[in-house]
């Protein structure tokens, strides 16, 4: 399940970037925050903008897919 999210608890999330995220611009990546039942994803350049909320299973599938490429 993938949906956009504007959770009221978003300010309580701890966001992080991958240590592999570095193009020429240090802000050019996504940030991820883990919650018990949801993985939140946002654009690091627009932290107040739209976010995705994925189930842990959907996130694991995405990470596995990107690791193969």
Z-matrix of the N, CA and C atoms (Angstrom, degrees):
N
C 1 1.446
C 2 1.520 1 108.60
N 3 1.301 2 115.60 1 131.40
C 4 1.460 3 121.89 2 176.75
C 5 1.514 4 107.33 3 -130.19
N 6 1.311 5 116.07 4 133.26
C 7 1.461 6 120.62 5 178.92
C 8 1.522 7 108.74 6 -151.14
N 9 1.314 8 116.20 7 160.72
C 10 1.456 9 118.59 8 173.81
C 11 1.512 10 108.10 9 -81.49
N 12 1.320 11 116.43 10 153.67
C 13 1.466 12 119.24 11 -174.24
C 14 1.513 13 111.22 12 -138.65
N 15 1.288 14 116.21 13 138.68
C 16 1.468 15 124.32 14 169.28
C 17 1.516 16 106.42 15 -133.12
N 18 1.287 17 115.79 16 63.69
C 19 1.460 18 120.57 17 -175.38
C 20 1.523 19 111.68 18 -68.82
N 21 1.311 20 116.76 19 144.57
C 22 1.465 21 120.44 20 179.42
C 23 1.518 22 111.43 21 -70.92
N 24 1.339 23 116.70 22 -14.77
C 25 1.455 24 121.37 23 179.23
C 26 1.522 25 112.67 24 -95.58
N 27 1.320 26 117.41 25 8.35
C 28 1.467 27 121.50 26 -175.12
C 29 1.519 28 112.20 27 -59.33
N 30 1.322 29 118.34 28 -32.75
C 31 1.460 30 119.71 29 -179.35
C 32 1.529 31 111.56 30 -69.52
N 33 1.319 32 117.78 31 -20.28
C 34 1.457 33 121.38 32 179.70
C 35 1.526 34 112.53 33 -85.98
N 36 1.314 35 117.54 34 -5.64
C 37 1.462 36 121.26 35 -178.86
C 38 1.521 37 110.93 36 -76.41
N 39 1.320 38 116.22 37 148.10
C 40 1.458 39 122.18 38 174.61
C 41 1.522 40 107.72 39 -103.54
N 42 1.329 41 115.90 40 113.27
C 43 1.459 42 121.89 41 -175.23
C 44 1.522 43 110.45 42 -94.79
N 45 1.339 44 116.06 43 145.89
C 46 1.466 45 120.06 44 176.22
C 47 1.522 46 110.16 45 -145.74
N 48 1.328 47 114.93 46 157.84
C 49 1.460 48 122.99 47 175.83
C 50 1.520 49 108.07 48 -111.70
N 51 1.295 50 115.62 49 153.20
C 52 1.458 51 120.55 50 175.55
C 53 1.518 52 110.15 51 -67.41
N 54 1.313 53 116.14 52 144.85
C 55 1.468 54 119.57 53 175.31
C 56 1.519 55 111.07 54 -68.14
N 57 1.332 56 117.84 55 -14.88
C 58 1.463 57 122.09 56 177.72
C 59 1.527 58 111.69 57 -86.41
N 60 1.317 59 118.04 58 -5.17
C 61 1.462 60 121.96 59 -176.84
C 62 1.513 61 110.77 60 -85.02
N 63 1.300 62 114.97 61 90.28
C 64 1.459 63 117.65 62 172.58
C 65 1.512 64 109.32 63 -155.28
N 66 1.303 65 113.58 64 103.47
C 67 1.455 66 119.61 65 168.77
C 68 1.519 67 104.24 66 -95.28
N 69 1.270 68 119.29 67 -155.43
C 70 1.454 69 120.59 68 177.45
C 71 1.511 70 112.59 69 -66.00
N 72 1.335 71 116.56 70 -23.16
C 73 1.458 72 122.89 71 -177.43
C 74 1.527 73 108.70 72 -113.15
N 75 1.305 74 118.18 73 118.50
C 76 1.459 75 122.30 74 -177.32
C 77 1.514 76 114.69 75 -62.97
N 78 1.327 77 117.87 76 -15.13
C 79 1.467 78 121.32 77 179.42
C 80 1.514 79 112.84 78 -96.88
N 81 1.320 80 117.47 79 5.32
C 82 1.457 81 121.82 80 -173.45
C 83 1.525 82 111.17 81 -91.90
N 84 1.315 83 117.12 82 72.84
C 85 1.459 84 120.02 83 177.82
C 86 1.516 85 109.82 84 -165.65
N 87 1.312 86 115.62 85 -175.80
C 88 1.456 87 121.50 86 175.15
C 89 1.520 88 108.73 87 -104.20
N 90 1.305 89 115.23 88 160.49
C 91 1.459 90 122.02 89 174.75
C 92 1.519 91 107.95 90 -119.37
N 93 1.318 92 115.85 91 150.53
C 94 1.461 93 121.84 92 -177.03
C 95 1.525 94 108.83 93 -127.89
N 96 1.318 95 116.21 94 142.27
C 97 1.465 96 122.54 95 173.98
C 98 1.521 97 107.57 96 -133.10
N 99 1.324 98 115.35 97 131.93
C 100 1.460 99 120.63 98 -178.50
C 101 1.530 100 109.84 99 -97.89
N 102 1.313 101 115.56 100 135.76
C 103 1.459 102 123.23 101 171.37
C 104 1.530 103 106.04 102 -126.63
N 105 1.314 104 118.37 103 165.04
C 106 1.467 105 119.17 104 -175.03
C 107 1.534 106 114.57 105 -53.53
N 108 1.316 107 118.43 106 -41.91
C 109 1.464 108 120.47 107 -176.00
C 110 1.521 109 113.61 108 -114.93
N 111 1.340 110 117.25 109 3.48
C 112 1.457 111 120.47 110 -173.33
C 113 1.517 112 110.95 111 -146.31
N 114 1.327 113 115.28 112 144.69
C 115 1.460 114 121.46 113 171.31
C 116 1.524 115 106.12 114 -111.95
N 117 1.325 116 116.79 115 119.85
C 118 1.459 117 122.55 116 -177.71
C 119 1.530 118 109.16 117 -97.42
N 120 1.331 119 116.14 118 139.31
C 121 1.466 120 121.99 119 -179.36
C 122 1.523 121 107.79 120 -131.50
N 123 1.346 122 115.83 121 135.35
C 124 1.465 123 120.10 122 178.41
C 125 1.523 124 109.92 123 -143.08
N 126 1.321 125 115.96 124 163.88
C 127 1.461 126 123.53 125 175.97
C 128 1.522 127 108.26 126 -80.93
N 129 1.316 128 117.54 127 126.05
C 130 1.466 129 120.44 128 -177.40
C 131 1.528 130 112.64 129 -66.85
N 132 1.325 131 117.64 130 -19.95
C 133 1.465 132 120.48 131 178.56
C 134 1.522 133 112.36 132 -84.00
N 135 1.328 134 117.27 133 -15.35
C 136 1.461 135 121.94 134 -177.25
C 137 1.528 136 108.45 135 -138.18
N 138 1.322 137 116.28 136 70.23
C 139 1.463 138 120.79 137 -172.65
C 140 1.526 139 113.75 138 -66.99
N 141 1.307 140 118.62 139 -18.10
C 142 1.461 141 121.32 140 177.45
C 143 1.520 142 111.85 141 -97.37
N 144 1.312 143 116.53 142 -0.19
C 145 1.461 144 121.58 143 -178.62
C 146 1.515 145 112.74 144 -80.58
N 147 1.327 146 115.59 145 -166.40
C 148 1.462 147 120.10 146 -177.88
C 149 1.526 148 111.86 147 -62.93
N 150 1.311 149 115.11 148 153.76
C 151 1.469 150 122.30 149 -179.70
C 152 1.521 151 108.50 150 -133.75
N 153 1.293 152 114.34 151 155.53
C 154 1.461 153 120.18 152 171.78
C 155 1.517 154 108.21 153 -102.74
N 156 1.313 155 116.55 154 144.58
C 157 1.456 156 122.08 155 173.48
C 158 1.523 157 106.62 156 -123.20
N 159 1.323 158 116.33 157 116.50
C 160 1.454 159 121.70 158 -176.61
C 161 1.520 160 110.14 159 -115.56
N 162 1.308 161 115.68 160 152.92
C 163 1.456 162 119.34 161 171.83
C 164 1.519 163 107.54 162 -70.75
N 165 1.315 164 117.96 163 155.33
C 166 1.466 165 119.28 164 176.78
C 167 1.536 166 112.61 165 -56.94
N 168 1.337 167 117.54 166 -35.61
C 169 1.466 168 120.47 167 178.56
C 170 1.530 169 111.59 168 -65.69
N 171 1.333 170 117.17 169 -42.22
C 172 1.469 171 120.61 170 178.31
C 173 1.522 172 110.20 171 -64.98
N 174 1.328 173 117.69 172 -40.02
C 175 1.470 174 121.56 173 178.00
C 176 1.533 175 110.42 174 -63.66
N 177 1.323 176 116.84 175 -44.28
C 178 1.470 177 120.67 176 179.37
C 179 1.525 178 110.72 177 -61.78
N 180 1.320 179 117.59 178 -40.88
C 181 1.470 180 120.83 179 176.73
C 182 1.524 181 110.92 180 -62.37
N 183 1.330 182 116.65 181 -43.43
C 184 1.470 183 120.76 182 179.29
C 185 1.527 184 111.10 183 -62.07
N 186 1.318 185 117.29 184 -47.22
C 187 1.465 186 121.55 185 -179.32
C 188 1.528 187 110.14 186 -62.97
N 189 1.326 188 117.75 187 -42.13
C 190 1.463 189 120.96 188 178.21
C 191 1.521 190 110.34 189 -62.56
N 192 1.322 191 117.44 190 -41.33
C 193 1.465 192 121.53 191 179.27
C 194 1.520 193 111.13 192 -63.54
N 195 1.314 194 117.21 193 -46.42
C 196 1.463 195 119.66 194 -177.78
C 197 1.519 196 111.54 195 -68.77
N 198 1.318 197 117.63 196 -28.45
C 199 1.459 198 121.61 197 178.34
C 200 1.510 199 112.62 198 -69.76
N 201 1.317 200 117.90 199 -22.46
C 202 1.462 201 122.09 200 179.37
C 203 1.519 202 112.13 201 -82.99
N 204 1.312 203 117.93 202 -15.20
C 205 1.475 204 120.85 203 -175.25
C 206 1.495 205 112.65 204 -102.05
